[in-house]
Amino acid sequence: MTPQTSAPRATLFDPIRIILTLLVIIHHASITYGGGGDWYYKEAGAPEWTRNLLSILTATDQSFFMGFFFLLAGYLTPVSLARKGETAYLGERLWRIGFPMLIFGHLLQPVTVALSRAAQGSDFWATLQMLFAHGEFGLGPLWFYQALILCAVAWCFAPRCQTGFLSRLWPTNFHAQIALLAILTSLFAFTLRLAVPVGQNLIGMQIGYFGSYIVLFVTGALVARNRLLENITWSQAWPWLVVSALTFPTLWAYAIFGGAFEGSSWRGGWSLPALCYASWEPFVAAGIILGMLAFFRSWRGSGSAFCQRLGEASFIAFIIHAPLVVAASWLVQDLAAQLMQRFLLAAPLACLASFTLGDVLTRALACWKMKRSASSRQTA
């Protein structure tokens, strides 16, 4: 069987990218107002009910949204690699996602930090000037692009998977495959967190979450040949939606009645809370991911021009959202007294600003490319 060489341009990927990017923006806004996680700017004094509610949101997001991004990235890798070759493919990856990393690190990182300090009372311009003078650099949310470059290099130079050997070991039943992937992800995440617990950064990335990222990237790359992600049906998805729905409350029941998450043992180590958290994530994620794939496979709006345009804008929206989230949080400080009310104002404002500016920059970049191409043809 020859490798697939035509790009799997599935219209269902556009709305999925839009939703995942929106969730990233909302996720970071929720951390600002008490949700669990790390972010540039956090407001103090969140009541317990706000912290609990927003932490449920961030934990649910974390179980699937970045893993879904890695699944899609892996799915698109073999086609691009086969068409371009290793050298051209890696060069394109370094340009497409390496250049935005430099822009963010040298420009948007200091702007975001200055905005976060201004929201706490510092002078924005003086802080920004100081940060530029001291060479402030950081990748922030673009750790994802750093990880994608590492995945691309690994896929190009790692020994090729022996698909014949794998096929003899791998179950043929779809649901058995998903169950095995969830179990493997649980064990991988638990093992990683023995060395690098959740919340601990290593080279700018939280390695404790990379169990699902690596498994899903490799899975996406392996199933790309048969275009599996574009053909998930409701009959395949609904049992896992039930599994996700039944799994979802178990973590919170364990936390409330068992007191398992009062400390930090759930973050990693040889502990039952750590194993439960590592197992909870993939079983919740399975139904959400399969359900989204099944839904957008049949959704008529997936192929609309508007959806495609937002899908294209989501790339830049992801890159620029960090300073916009912090700016939105700063702007709504005096508009509401309660932190939950501020979250409900800041999150949609940041989403709107990120996609609007992302669309403007995407259109401008497309026009520049067209003019450059036309100029090159005239010169030739």
C-alpha positions as CSV (number, residue, x, y, z in Angstrom):
1,M,0.0,0.0,0.0
2,T,1.6,3.3,-1.1
3,P,1.8,6.2,1.4
4,Q,-1.0,8.7,1.2
5,T,0.2,11.8,-0.7
6,S,-2.9,14.0,-0.9
7,A,-3.6,16.3,2.0
8,P,-6.5,15.3,4.2
9,R,-8.3,18.7,3.9
10,A,-11.3,17.8,6.0
11,T,-13.7,20.7,6.6
12,L,-14.5,19.3,10.0
13,F,-11.0,20.4,11.2
14,D,-11.9,24.1,10.8
15,P,-14.6,24.3,13.5
16,I,-12.6,22.0,15.7
17,R,-9.6,24.3,15.5
18,I,-11.9,27.3,16.3
19,I,-13.4,25.6,19.3
20,L,-10.1,24.4,20.7
21,T,-8.6,27.9,20.3
22,L,-11.6,29.5,22.0
23,L,-11.2,27.0,24.8
24,V,-7.5,27.9,25.2
25,I,-8.4,31.6,25.5
26,I,-11.3,30.9,28.0
27,H,-9.0,28.5,29.9
28,H,-6.4,31.2,30.5
29,A,-9.0,33.8,31.4
30,S,-10.5,31.3,34.0
31,I,-7.1,30.9,35.6
32,T,-7.0,34.7,36.1
33,Y,-10.1,34.5,38.3
34,G,-9.3,31.5,40.4
35,G,-9.1,28.4,38.2
36,G,-6.3,26.0,38.7
37,G,-3.1,26.5,36.6
38,D,-0.4,29.0,35.8
39,W,-0.9,32.3,34.0
40,Y,0.7,35.8,33.8
41,Y,-2.0,37.5,35.8
42,K,-4.1,36.3,38.7
43,E,-6.6,38.2,40.7
44,A,-6.6,37.5,44.4
45,G,-9.5,36.9,46.7
46,A,-11.6,34.4,44.7
47,P,-14.2,32.8,46.9
48,E,-14.1,29.0,47.2
49,W,-17.1,28.4,45.0
50,T,-15.5,30.4,42.2
51,R,-12.2,28.6,42.5
52,N,-13.9,25.2,42.5
53,L,-16.1,26.0,39.5
54,L,-13.3,27.4,37.4
55,S,-11.0,24.6,38.4
56,I,-13.5,22.1,37.1
57,L,-13.5,24.0,33.8
58,T,-9.7,24.1,33.6
59,A,-9.3,20.4,34.6
60,T,-11.8,19.4,32.0
61,D,-10.1,21.5,29.3
62,Q,-6.7,20.1,30.2
63,S,-8.0,16.6,29.9
64,F,-8.5,16.9,26.1
65,F,-8.0,20.3,24.4
66,M,-4.2,20.3,24.0
67,G,-4.1,16.6,23.4
68,F,-6.7,17.2,20.6
69,F,-4.3,19.7,19.0
70,F,-1.5,17.1,19.1
71,L,-3.8,14.5,17.5
72,L,-4.6,16.8,14.6
73,A,-0.9,17.8,14.3
74,G,0.1,14.1,14.1
75,Y,-2.6,13.4,11.6
76,L,-1.4,16.0,9.2
77,T,2.3,15.1,9.5
78,P,2.7,12.0,7.3
79,V,1.1,13.6,4.3
80,S,3.2,16.7,4.5
81,L,6.4,14.7,5.1
82,A,5.7,12.4,2.2
83,R,5.0,15.3,-0.2
84,K,7.9,17.5,0.8
85,G,10.6,15.2,2.1
86,E,12.3,15.5,5.5
87,T,14.5,18.5,4.8
88,A,11.8,20.7,3.3
89,Y,9.2,19.5,5.8
90,L,11.4,20.5,8.8
91,G,12.3,23.7,7.1
92,E,8.7,24.6,6.6
93,R,7.9,23.7,10.3
94,L,10.7,25.8,11.6
95,W,9.5,28.8,9.5
96,R,5.8,28.4,10.1
97,I,5.9,27.9,13.9
98,G,9.5,28.8,14.7
99,F,9.2,32.4,13.5
100,P,6.0,33.1,15.5
101,M,7.9,31.8,18.6
102,L,10.6,34.4,18.1
103,I,7.9,37.1,17.6
104,F,6.1,36.1,20.7
105,G,9.2,35.6,22.8
106,H,10.9,39.0,22.0
107,L,7.7,41.1,21.6
108,L,4.5,39.7,22.9
109,Q,6.1,38.1,26.0
110,P,7.3,41.5,27.4
111,V,4.1,43.2,26.4
112,T,2.0,40.5,28.2
113,V,4.2,40.8,31.4
114,A,4.0,44.6,31.3
115,L,0.2,44.4,31.0
116,S,0.0,42.0,33.9
117,R,2.0,44.3,36.1
118,A,0.0,47.3,34.9
119,A,-3.1,45.5,36.0
120,Q,-1.6,45.4,39.5
121,G,-0.8,49.1,39.5
122,S,2.6,49.5,37.8
123,D,3.2,51.9,34.9
124,F,2.8,50.0,31.6
125,W,5.3,51.9,29.5
126,A,8.0,52.2,32.1
127,T,7.7,48.4,32.8
128,L,7.7,47.6,29.1
129,Q,10.9,49.7,28.5
130,M,12.6,48.0,31.4
131,L,11.7,44.5,30.1
132,F,13.0,45.3,26.6
133,A,16.2,46.7,28.1
134,H,16.7,43.5,30.1
135,G,16.0,41.2,27.1
136,E,12.8,39.7,28.5
137,F,12.0,36.5,26.6
138,G,9.5,33.7,27.1
139,L,7.3,31.4,25.0
140,G,4.2,31.4,27.3
141,P,1.4,29.5,25.5
142,L,3.7,28.9,22.5
143,W,5.4,26.1,24.4
144,F,2.9,24.2,22.2
145,Y,4.9,25.2,19.1
146,Q,8.1,24.2,20.8
147,A,6.7,20.8,21.4
148,L,5.4,20.5,17.8
149,I,9.0,21.1,16.5
150,L,10.3,18.4,18.8
151,C,7.5,16.0,17.6
152,A,8.3,16.8,14.0
153,V,12.0,16.1,14.4
154,A,11.3,12.9,16.4
155,W,8.9,11.7,13.7
156,C,11.4,12.3,10.9
157,F,14.4,10.7,12.6
158,A,13.0,8.1,14.9
159,P,13.0,4.5,13.6
160,R,9.8,3.9,11.6
161,C,7.1,1.9,13.4
162,Q,6.9,-1.7,12.3
163,T,3.2,-1.6,11.3
164,G,3.1,-5.3,10.6
165,F,4.4,-6.1,14.0
166,L,2.0,-3.7,15.6
167,S,-1.0,-5.0,13.7
168,R,-0.5,-8.5,15.2
169,L,-0.5,-7.0,18.7
170,W,-3.1,-4.3,18.2
171,P,-6.8,-5.3,18.7
172,T,-9.0,-5.0,15.6
173,N,-12.1,-3.9,17.4
174,F,-12.5,-0.1,17.4
175,H,-13.7,0.2,21.0
176,A,-10.9,-2.1,22.2
177,Q,-8.4,0.1,20.5
178,I,-9.7,3.2,22.2
179,A,-9.8,1.5,25.6
180,L,-6.2,0.3,25.1
181,L,-5.1,3.8,24.1
182,A,-6.7,5.3,27.2
183,I,-5.0,2.7,29.5
184,L,-1.6,3.3,27.9
185,T,-2.1,7.0,28.2
186,S,-3.0,6.6,31.9
187,L,0.1,4.5,32.6
188,F,2.4,6.8,30.5
189,A,1.1,9.9,32.3
190,F,1.5,8.3,35.7
191,T,5.1,7.2,34.9
192,L,6.1,10.7,33.6
193,R,4.7,12.3,36.7
194,L,6.9,10.2,38.9
195,A,9.8,12.3,37.5
196,V,8.1,15.6,36.6
197,P,4.9,16.2,38.6
198,V,2.0,18.3,37.2
199,G,2.8,22.0,37.6
200,Q,6.5,21.7,37.3
201,N,8.1,23.1,34.1
202,L,11.0,21.6,32.2
203,I,12.5,23.6,29.3
204,G,9.3,25.7,29.4
205,M,6.9,22.8,29.1
206,Q,4.8,20.9,31.7
207,I,6.1,17.4,30.9
208,G,3.6,15.8,33.3
209,Y,0.9,16.3,30.7
210,F,2.9,14.9,27.8
211,G,1.7,11.4,28.3
212,S,-1.5,12.1,26.3
213,Y,0.2,14.6,24.0
214,I,2.7,12.0,22.8
215,V,0.2,9.1,22.5
216,L,-2.2,11.3,20.6
217,F,0.4,12.7,18.2
218,V,1.6,9.2,17.4
219,T,-1.9,7.9,17.1
220,G,-2.9,10.7,14.7
221,A,0.2,10.0,12.5
222,L,-0.5,6.3,12.4
223,V,-4.2,6.6,11.5
224,A,-3.7,9.3,8.8
225,R,-3.2,6.7,6.1
226,N,-6.8,5.6,6.4
227,R,-8.1,9.0,7.2
228,L,-9.8,7.7,10.3
229,L,-10.4,11.0,12.0
230,E,-12.5,12.1,9.1
231,N,-14.8,9.1,9.3
232,I,-15.7,8.7,13.0
233,T,-19.4,7.9,13.2
234,W,-21.9,8.4,16.0
235,S,-22.1,4.6,16.5
236,Q,-18.4,4.7,17.3
237,A,-18.5,7.9,19.4
238,W,-21.6,7.5,21.6
239,P,-20.4,4.6,23.9
240,W,-17.4,6.8,24.7
241,L,-19.5,9.8,25.3
242,V,-21.3,7.7,27.9
243,V,-17.9,6.6,29.4
244,S,-16.8,10.3,29.6
245,A,-20.1,11.3,31.2
246,L,-19.8,8.5,33.8
247,T,-16.1,9.2,34.4
248,F,-16.4,12.9,34.8
249,P,-17.9,13.2,38.3
250,T,-15.7,10.4,39.8
251,L,-12.7,12.7,40.2
252,W,-14.7,15.3,42.1
253,A,-16.5,12.7,44.2
254,Y,-13.1,11.3,45.1
255,A,-11.8,14.7,45.9
256,I,-14.8,15.8,48.0
257,F,-15.5,12.6,50.0
258,G,-12.0,11.2,50.1
259,G,-10.1,14.4,50.6
260,A,-7.6,13.1,48.0
261,F,-6.8,16.4,46.5
262,E,-6.3,18.6,49.5
263,G,-2.5,18.3,49.2
264,S,-0.3,17.9,46.2
265,S,-0.1,14.1,46.0
266,W,-2.4,14.1,42.9
267,R,0.3,15.9,40.9
268,G,2.6,12.9,40.8
269,G,4.4,10.2,42.7
270,W,3.5,6.7,44.0
271,S,0.0,7.7,45.3
272,L,-3.5,6.7,44.6
273,P,-4.6,10.3,43.9
274,A,-1.9,10.6,41.2
275,L,-3.0,7.3,39.6
276,C,-6.7,8.4,39.7
277,Y,-6.0,11.7,38.1
278,A,-3.8,10.2,35.4
279,S,-6.5,7.6,34.6
280,W,-9.4,10.1,34.8
281,E,-8.0,12.4,32.0
282,P,-7.9,10.0,29.0
283,F,-11.3,8.4,29.7
284,V,-12.9,11.8,29.9
285,A,-11.0,13.0,26.8
286,A,-12.0,9.9,24.7
287,G,-15.7,10.7,24.5
288,I,-15.2,14.5,24.0
289,I,-12.7,14.0,21.1
290,L,-14.7,11.3,19.4
291,G,-18.0,13.2,19.9
292,M,-16.6,16.3,18.3
293,L,-15.2,14.4,15.4
294,A,-18.6,12.6,14.8
295,F,-20.6,15.8,15.2
296,F,-18.5,18.0,12.8
297,R,-18.3,15.2,10.3
298,S,-22.0,15.7,9.6
299,W,-22.4,19.3,10.5
300,R,-23.4,21.4,7.5
301,G,-21.7,24.5,8.7
302,S,-18.3,22.9,8.7
303,G,-17.7,23.8,5.0
304,S,-19.0,27.3,5.1
305,A,-16.8,30.2,4.0
306,F,-17.2,31.9,7.4
307,C,-16.1,28.8,9.3
308,Q,-13.1,28.4,7.0
309,R,-12.2,32.0,7.5
310,L,-12.3,31.7,11.3
311,G,-10.4,28.4,11.1
312,E,-7.6,30.3,9.2
313,A,-7.7,33.1,11.7
314,S,-7.4,30.7,14.7
315,F,-3.7,30.2,14.0
316,I,-2.8,33.8,14.6
317,A,-5.5,34.1,17.3
318,F,-3.7,31.4,19.3
319,I,-0.3,33.3,18.9
320,I,-1.6,36.7,20.0
321,H,-4.2,35.8,22.7
322,A,-2.0,36.0,25.8
323,P,-1.6,39.8,25.9
324,L,-5.3,40.2,24.9
325,V,-6.5,38.0,27.7
326,V,-4.5,40.0,30.2
327,A,-5.6,43.3,28.7
328,A,-9.2,42.2,28.8
329,S,-8.8,41.3,32.5
330,W,-7.3,44.7,33.2
331,L,-10.1,46.5,31.3
332,V,-13.0,44.9,33.2
333,Q,-11.5,45.4,36.7
334,D,-13.9,48.2,37.5
335,L,-16.9,46.9,35.6
336,A,-17.9,44.3,38.1
337,A,-17.3,43.6,41.8
338,Q,-17.4,39.8,41.8
339,L,-14.6,37.8,40.1
340,M,-17.0,35.5,38.3
341,Q,-18.7,38.5,36.8
342,R,-15.4,39.8,35.6
343,F,-14.6,36.4,34.1
344,L,-17.9,36.4,32.2
345,L,-16.9,39.8,30.8
346,A,-13.2,39.2,30.1
347,A,-13.4,35.8,28.5
348,P,-15.7,36.7,25.6
349,L,-13.9,40.0,25.2
350,A,-10.6,38.3,24.8
351,C,-12.0,35.7,22.4
352,L,-13.6,38.4,20.2
353,A,-10.4,40.5,20.2
354,S,-8.1,37.5,19.5
355,F,-10.2,36.3,16.5
356,T,-10.9,39.8,15.1
357,L,-7.2,40.8,15.2
358,G,-6.2,37.3,14.0
359,D,-8.5,37.6,11.0
360,V,-7.2,41.1,10.2
361,L,-3.6,39.8,10.3
362,T,-4.4,36.7,8.4
363,R,-6.0,38.7,5.6
364,A,-3.1,41.2,5.6
365,L,-0.6,38.4,5.4
366,A,-2.5,36.7,2.5
367,C,-2.6,40.0,0.6
368,W,1.2,40.5,1.1
369,K,1.9,37.0,-0.1
370,M,-0.2,37.5,-3.2
371,K,1.5,40.8,-4.0
372,R,4.9,39.3,-3.5
373,S,4.0,36.3,-5.7
374,A,2.7,38.7,-8.5
375,S,5.9,40.8,-8.2
376,S,8.1,37.7,-8.5
377,R,6.2,36.5,-11.7
378,Q,6.6,39.9,-13.3
379,T,10.3,40.0,-12.5
380,A,10.8,36.5,-13.9
